[in-house]
């Protein structure tokens, strides 16, 4: 059984051609030698978003994130800060605790750890995965993430709904009942293809 995280599986699905093989090879090396794991570039951004929501001081938290960034990360954190504040707008969702889950897809297991649990003004709760990267999140990749979140909800946030936010573009994605069944065979086929490359790596 191979294990990867949701962002890794989404990144794999968004890749194509020979780059897929190289992507899986890198992941297998990290899996076999965890000490080589790459620095989580966006952990500080996720922490700042959570802290801002918890204190209902989002602008202060985003200013602090940008202020303490170095020259290399500041443009990225600035784009994230602007996007998150634009996404919130007049929204004032409350934080709720979320857990973690592992979703089995044949011989592949995907770790699902949303950064936020949000309760909107309607009372509906959402297990929310934040996408921070510079490249826009495609609808297909967002739906794969939503499907995985949905599968993990019993352990992550029972009774909630999955939500994905492309933070830089202040764009949210949700899952429809029709998507749940439509996406299932595709997610399993992507996992099977991943394992084929994994075994050959």
TORTIFI-273778 format. One record per residue: x, y, z of N, C-alpha, C in turn; residue in one letter. Coordinates in pm, whole numbers, plus 50000, padded with zeros to 5 digits. Layout:
<vexmis>
XYZXYZXYZA;...
</vexmis>
This chain:
<vexmis>
500854988150000500005000050000500885012550000X;500765020749898501495033449892500645044249956X;501305054250013500595065150079501095078550026X;500155087249987500495100949947499425110250005X;499675123249998498715132950050497795137849938X;496705144049977495765149649880496435159549785X;497235169349834497885178449739498775171149638X;499425160449682500275152849591499445146049483X;498325140049522497475133049425496855143049327X;496455154649377495905164949289496985169849192X;498205171749243499305176049157499615165849050X;499575153049087499795142448990498715142748882X;497465143848923496365143548828496435155348732X;496955166548779497035178448695498215177848597X;499135168448617500275167148528499915158248409X;500775158048308500495149948190501795145648124X;501685135648037502835131047961503955125648048X;505195126748000506345121348074506545127748210X;506025139948230506195146548359505515138648471X;504515130648436503855122348536504815112148596X;505615105748509506565095748557507575102048652X;508095113848614509075120648698508435124648831X;507185129248826506455133248947506345121349043X;505935109848992505755098049078507095093249131X;508135093849050509475089649098509895098049217X;509685111149208510055120049319509255116349444X;507975113649427507155110149544507585096949606X;507985087349524508415074649579509705076249658X;510615084749609511865087049684511555093349820X;510615102749823510245109049950509575099050043X;508755090249987508065080050065509075070550128X;510085066850052511075057250100512095063550194X;512255076650185513195083750272512525096550322X;511675095450426510925107150475511805118850516X;513065116150551513965126950592514215136850478X;513945132450355514165141250240512945149850209X;511895148550287510645155550257510885170550236X;510245175850135510425189950101509715198950202X;510225211150215509615221050302508225224650249X;507265225250338505895228950300505845244150284X;505935248350159506065262450124504895270850175X;503715264850182502515272650213501975270250354X;502735263650438502265261150575502035274150650X;502945283750634502795296550703501525303850658X;501225302850530500025309350479498765303050541X;498735289750547497575282850607497425286450754X;498555287150825498525290650966497995304850985X;498415314050898497965327950907496465329050879X;495985321550780494555321650749493745316850869X;494185305850930493465300551046493495310351162X;494655316251188494785325651300493895337851278X;493855342751156493025354451125491555351551145X;491105339651103489695335951120489365333851267X;490285327451339490025324551481489835337451560X;490625347651527490545360451598489615370451531X;489105366651413488305375651331489085388451303X;490385386251277491305397051245492065393251118X;491305390751012491915385450889492915395150826X;492585407850822493485417650760494785418550838X;494695418350970495895419051054496775406751029X;496165394951024496925382651002497585382650865X;496885387550763497455387650629498575397950616X;498415409450682499495419450681500745413750747X;500555406650856501685400650927502365390150841X;501575382050772502145371850683503055378150579X;502605388750516503385395350411504585402650471X;504365409350584505435417250646506625408650685X;506375396550733507445387950780508025378850672X;507565380450549508075372250439509415377750390X;510225368850333511475373650272511195377850128X;512245382650061512045387949926511515377449829X;511865364949850511455354249759509985350649778X;509545350249903508185345749929507165357149933X;507635369549947506675380649965505685382049850X;506105381149722505105382449614504025371649621X;504425359449660503455348549670502505350849787X;503055354549901502215356850018501315368949999X;501785378949925500945390649896499745386549812X;499985378149711498885373549625497895365149706X;498415356849797497555348649881496735357449975X;497385367150036496685376050129495565383750058X;495875389149941494865396649867493705387649826X;494035375549779493005366249736492105361849850X;492705358949965491905354250079490955365250129X;491465377350137490605388350184489505391150082X;489825389749954488805391549850487765380449858X;488215368249885487285357049899486325359250016X;486875363450129486025365750245485015376650219X;485485387950163484575399050137483765401950262X;482435400750249481555402850364481235389850436X;481815378950389481595366150458482245366650596X;481645359750689482225358850823482055344550876X;482625334650804482455320750847483185318150978X;482595309851062483205306351190484075293851172X;485155293351248486015281551245485385270051322X;485505258051270485155245951343486315236151328X;486445227451425487555217951423487355207451314X;488445203851250488405193051151489445182551186X;489185170251145490135159451167490865155851039X;491365143751035492085138650918491525124950882X;491755121050758491295107950714492275102450612X;492195089350593492925082650486491905075950396X;491955079150268490985073850172491675063250087X;491235050650095491845040250013491295040349871X;492205039349775491855038149634492635026249578X;492125014349598492875002549557494125001149641X;495275000749575496564999249645497145012549689X;496455023349659496925036749697496045042149809X;496685048349908495965054850017496305069650016X;495275078050020495465092550012495115098950145X;496045106150203495815113350327495095126450299X;493985128550368493165140450345493125148650473X;493725160650467493825169350585493455183650547X;492175186950546491785200650513492325210550616X;492695222350569493275232250660492245238750752X;490975238950708489955246150783488645238550789X;487925240550898486515237450902485805250750913X;484825253250828484115266050829482615263750845X;481985272150925480535272250936480045285650883X;479305285250773478815297550711477575302650782X;477115314250741475975320650808474695312350796X;474645303650696473485294850679473455283550781X;474575281750853474695270850948475345258450889X;475525258250758476145246750694477655246750721X;478175235050744479605233650777480345227650659X;481595231950644482405227850529483805223750572X;484235211950530485635208050541486335214350422X;487235223650449487745232650347489235230650320X;489535227450193490925226150151491305238650073X;492395244950113492865257250050493985254249951X;493825259249830494825257649724495555270949710X;496865270749731497625283249736498535285749616X;498675276349527499725277249425499465288149322X;500555291749252500495302349152499665298249031X;499765285448990499005280648876497525279448915X;496625284048830495185282748863494805268148882X;493895265648972493395252248996492325249148892X;492525238348816491545234748715490295228848782X;489195229148709487955223648764488105208648790X;488775201448700488965187048720489745184148847X;490845191548866491665189448985490885193049111X;490105203749105489285207749220488255196949252X;487655191249150486645180949174487255168249232X;488475165049191489155153449251489375155949400X;489835167949435490045171349575488725170949652X;487675176049592486355175949657485875161649681X;486065153049583485625139149596486365132149710X;487665134649720488455128649827488035134149963X;487805147049971487305153050095485975146650135X;485115145050037483795139350062483905125150117X;484815117350061485015103650107485525103050251X;486285113250291486855113350425486005120350530X;484865126050490484055134150582483645127050711X;483315114250710482915107850837483965109350947X;485245109850910486295111651009486745126151021X;486595133650914487085147450912486115156950981X;484845156550939483825165450993482445159650958X;481955150351039480705143451006479545153150984X;478775150550879477615158850850477925171550774X;479215173750741479615185850671479625183450519X;480045193550446480185192750301481625196150265X;482125190950153483485194550111483495207950038X;484585215350054484745228249986486215230049952X;486475234849832487835238149789487875252849750X;488905259849795489065274049761490425276149694X;490395281149571491615285749503491855299749556X;492755300749654492855312949734493285325049651X;494305323649568494795335349495493725341349404X;492845332849353491815337549262490455339349331X;490445337349465489225339249545488045331549487X;488335319149447487315311049377487045298349455X;485765295349479485435283249551484785272949460X;484985260349495484435249149421483655240349519X;482495235549475481685226649557481335214149476X;480805204249545480485191449484478965189649476X;478485185149362477065182449348476815167549369X;475595163449403475305149149419475665141049294X;475445146849178475765139949053477265137449040X;478065147149087479515145849078480035133849156X;479405130749268479915120249356480065106949282X;479045103149207479105090449135479915091649007X;479815103148943480535105048816482045104848836X;482505110148948483945111348972484575098549024X;483785089749081484335077749145485205069349051X;484715065248932485565057048845486815064348798X;486705077448778487875085048734488935085448844X;488525088048968489475088449079490195075049092X;489455064049080490075050849090491005048148972X;490655052748854491545050748739492825058848753X;492715070948809493915079048833494815072248936X;494215066349038494995059249140495685047049079X;494985039848993495565028148928496745032048840X;496585042948764497675047848679498865052248764X;498575058748876499635062948968500435050849016X;499745040349055500415028449107501225021248999X;500795021848876501565016048767502915023148756X;502895036348762504145044048756504955042348884X;504275041048998504945038949126505745025949125X;505115015449077505785002349073506965002348978X;506915010948876508005011448778509095021348819X;508835029248921509795039748961511075033849021X;
</vexmis>
